[in-house]
Amino acid sequence: MAIKKDIGNIHKELENRAEKLTASSMEMQEAINRTLAANVEYIKTAFQINQIELARYIGCASSMLTRLKVSDNNPSLFPLLYKLSKLFDYTIDELLFTDLMAVSSLKENQDDLPEARRLNLKGLYQIYYYDTSSFKGREYKDTADALKSGLLLCCSDLRNRSHIRCAAIFNMKKDEADALYKEVKMQSGEDNTWNYLTSRMGRQIYYGDLENSEKNIFISLRYKGTWDKVQMIFHYPQSNSSQYIGGLGSMVSVSKGRMSSPCVQYVALSLSSLNVASEEIGMHLLMHYPNFKTYEGTEDVADMVIKLYQKDTGDEIGEADKKQLLRLHIDEIVNSMVEKNLFRSVIVSDRDDDDFYHYLKRVRMG
């Protein structure tokens, strides 16, 4: 099993984490104790009760409330719970209230999809998508400026090697993402790569996980401590390859900032940086225009042209006015057709994804 092969690295990683957590757990405990002691004093004042009465209400000795003010004399399970939680990725609630063995047995007895056993979805990917800061009707950037990039790392959990966790960073220029990709790629081992990326980028990281069905890959990400979320969906490739190299999918996101505007767009993943111009990548991310007929609209324009330029109409309309009338009428027809036909939905077809897959095979580096 994979976990046996990784057991040596896991022990080393646990030792490194434990050393760092010793200091941070004590600092956090002291901060919690200070906050709790202050909250106790506030409650006594706000409800006009003394310490003995409060102790009686919550079922503890008055001396225990006194000890809250001196953190050194406040024995607590917190350091133990904190370390167990951080080392093994369990919440404190899970450690206190969940039968972990029963939950683990349930997960082991669940059948994985055949595709999940065949295809390795883990890896470091580069993300490509369009800037979402411009509102409809106010898009003015060229492709090089509008194209955004980022990194997506998909790897196993320390406590559950079959579960794929994800960390991502967005809103980078392509050359910045290219450089960071090379930097992160130099790290050895999943856990070292994860720790390097998340510590290197700090607060900019989105966290989440990856799941898949027989036909699709689902990547859910969330910016920690906020409601900024990203949901990406890709086709599950019908391939015998042992490694997913990327593809074209759809992305629904809520942008950060005061507007928090929802956005739907195309997104591309690549298992390596693409050594091509931004314009070339951007062509794959454009929403396609539908194939609709304009006979009805153009017939109206033709009638107007005939009428305007017929001799002996008796109308005294100058050439400039005629051109302006035609422009306005054409704009009205085109805008009406666009509103009726465009952007009702965004569908990434199998053909779109297959075209992008073969494009990746031609241009990806390494």
Beta strands, then each sheet from edge to edge (+ up, - down):
strand 1: 123-130
strand 2: 147-156
strand 3: 164-172
strand 4: 206-212
strand 5: 216-223
strand 6: 229-235
strand 7: 246-254
strand 8: 262-270
sheet 1: 1+ 2- 3+ 4- 5+ 6- 7+ 8- 1+
end
